[in-house]
Amino acid sequence: MSAHIDTHGAHDEESHGSRKGYLIGFGLAVVLTVIPFWLVMTLPLSTQATALLIMAFAAVQMVVHMIYFLHMNRRAEGGWSIMALLFTLVIVGIALSGSLWVMYHMNSNMMPTQQVQDQG
């Protein structure tokens, strides 16, 4: 009878993060939160530019969280976590663009209020 040692369940430290990785992620998250907060509180730019910058910082912060806290990379789970992320992004993109398309066309095809009042 031979003893079988299961190494599949063994975890290496790098795939689950290290203290250094968590501290880097935390530092980046703090910086990526403080800068938009400062932009809103001081209003150094126009409203549109501030909104665009906040969205850009939010996108970068999502990537930081995925890398440093969720440990998503090409090696994690044989690449399936990246495939699941891409599938999610495609579904969210379809849902958002479809919703915006429907709302735009509903707004442009609405009957003007003046015509409704003239008919009544």
Sequence and secondary structure as in RCSB ss.txt:
>XXXX:A:sequence
MSAHIDTHGAHDEESHGSRKGYLIGFGLAVVLTVIPFWLVMTLPLSTQATALLIMAFAAVQMVVHMIYFLHMNRR
AEGGWSIMALLFTLVIVGIALSGSLWVMYHMNSNMMPTQQVQDQG
>XXXX:A:secstr
       TT   TTTT  HHHHHHHHHHHHHHHHHHHHHHHH  S HHHHHHHHHHHHHHHHHHHHHHTS  SSS
GGGGHHHHHHHHHHHHHHHHHHHHHHHHHHHHHTS  HHHHHHH 
